[in-house]
Amino acid sequence: MKDNLELLKSYQLKITPQRIAIVEELASHGHLSIEDLYQGLLERFPTISLATVYKNINAMEEKAFVQEVKIPEQKSKYELTKANHAHVVCQECKKVEDVVVSTKVILDEVKDVSHYQIDRDDLVFTGLCPECVVRQSA
């Protein structure tokens, strides 16, 4: 809990019980949609509104404390900001996982080909996770 308080302070975010709970949910579950986050918070905060969750996530995203993960054909998910990484998404079970890989080569090639100044990269790869591959081959 103390680490979460320090983390919020380091991003200059006001510390509230709801924000602490959001950090705890994201830290323990990883990638969550707003609706999943809201459902997880209801147990501790039965009167919390969906609008409150949206407002807090937006404030945290503005400070780069959380980031949105846009996944094709799914609702956006949110995660605590981490070092550059990509995501893999299972088409079958919809599990989302981080993959720590260097995106530098890809970014350099995109810059060279497009002549864009890239300020953000969101790499999402889709396929079947190992568990779903096993289930399909059984």
N, C-alpha and C positions, 0 to 999 in steps of 0.2 A: 504494500500500500504506500509506504514512504517513497519508494522508487517512482510510483505513478505520480505522486504529488510533485516530486522534483522534476519529472519529465514535463508535466504541464507547466510548471514554473519556467523551465528552460525555454519553452516556446512562447512565453509571455501570455499564457492563457489563464483567465480567471478560474480559480479552483472552486468547483461546486460538486456536491455529491453526485449529481447526474453525470458530470464529465468524468469523474473518477470511475464511475460504474461503466461508462462507455469505454474508457481505456482498458479496464479489466476485461470486459467482454471481447474487445478486439484482440487483446493480448492472449486470451485463452482460446479463442475460436478462430483467429486469423481473419479470413475473408468473409465479411458478412454484408448482406443487403441491409438497407435501412429497415425493412420490415422484420428481418431476422433479429437485428439489433434491438428494435423496439420490443419484440416478443421476449427477448432475453432480459430486458430491463423491467418489464411489467411486474415480475415477481418481487423485486425490491422496491419498485416505485409504482404501485397500482394506479396512481392518478396521473402518471406521466402521459403526455400527449405525443402523438406522432409528429406534430409540428415542433415540439421541443427537441425531439431527436434530430429532426432535419436542421433546425437552427444551430444546434451544437455541432453537428457534423460539418455544416457549412463554415462555422467559425473556425473549427479545427483544420478544415481543408485550406482556408484562406491563410492560415499561419504555417501551412505545409506540415502539420502535425499528423494528419491522416491524408491518404491519397485514394482517389477513386480508381477502381480497376474496371475498365469497360470490357465486358466479355460478350462476344457475338451471341445473339439470340438469348441472352439472359439479362436480368436486371443488373445494374451496376452493383459492385461490391466495394467495400471500404476496408482498408487495412492501415495499420500504423506505418508511417513512413520509414522506409529502410533504405539501405544502399541500393544502387541500381540493380535490377534483377528482372527476369522475365517470369511469365506465368504459364503453367500448363493446366489445361482444363479437360476433364474427361467428358466426352460426348454422351456417355451412358449414364454415369452416376452423378455428374455435374460437380465433382470434387475439383477444387481449385488449389493449386500448390505453387509455391515459389520455386524458381529455379535460378540459382546464383550462377550466372554466366557473364562473361564480358560482352557487353553490347557495343563496345568501341568499334570493332571492325564493321559491323552492320551500319552503325551511325556514320562512320567515315564514308562508306560507300553511298549511303543515301545523300549525304551532303555533296559528294562529288557529282552524283548523277543529277540531283535536283537543284543544286546551288542554293538550297534553303539554309538558313541559320536555324538549326534544330534546338528547341528549348526544352523539349520533353519527349521521351520515348515510352511507349506502352506496347510491349511485345507480349502477345498472347498466342500460345500454340495450342491447338486442339487435337485430340486423339483419344485413345483408350488407355486408361490407367492399367497397371499390371493386374490388379484384382479383376477388372472387367474383362481383360484379355483371357484370363484363366476361366472365368465364368462362361465366356462365349465359346471357348474351345472344349468345354466339358460336355 
